[in-house]
């Protein structure tokens, strides 16, 4: 049904400024800068090894751009949506309905690259936020050749650039209900469900296409009716020390490299939540 985490969407107000920040953070040049005239949005895409990062901003007229502007007014820039890849949007919509979600029929979509005029096409199945605990989730079936979206070229040596996404973090107040959504209804594979009293947290990991979707829930004191929130991204890099040195030169506040919670990993935290996203860099030894 769903086979990959196809891309993550970061909502921003100023697309040009956010593109500069993301280029400096990832150490990669954009793969695509385009517009969605029918949606009323514009975007910048960075294609990594296992997904692409989309910066999305209101642009022109369009109902979706208006909704995005309202979201930005309420919450500010930040992680806005998760898009799961599927080879067949119609079949996925049918299966999601069988699993209890009110999935609509696929909607056609397209975007045009601003400098070349190249068009990419896709089909989306957006899930109602009332059934996704407030998070924007959708399935996407690409209808264009993959090479129309090239890999984002490194600015410097490849070892210091971001290579891919390791995991995305969803903050939830109700781990049981959220785990049922991502596991039973969306069909993601459960990889870990463990409580950590010392941190006061329960972590539930789901795997899809080599990426982890992490649910982070407090063990006590949470309002279980509160909506979930997309919160952070952990980016993979071949050499976390080299990546840290590059990002520090770019003016970011970055922690020292330390051992990660998972054995055999080294991590560092990027301060200031670039574009409203809590950001971690990770290397697997």
ABEGO torsion letter per residue (X at the ends): XBABBABBBBBBABAAAAAAAAAAAAGBBBABBBBBAAAGBBBBBBBBAABBBBBBBBBEBEAAAAAAAAAAAAAEBEBABBBBBBABAAAAAAAAAAAGBBBBBBBBBBBBBAAAGBBBBBBBBBBBAAAAGGBBBBBBBBABBAAABBBBBBABBAAABBABBABBBBBBABAAAAAAAAAAAAGBBBABBBBBAAAGBBBBBBBBGGBBBBBBBBABGBBAABBBBBABBBBBBABAAAAAAAAAAAGBBBBBBBBBABBGBBBBBBBGGBGGBBBBBBBBX
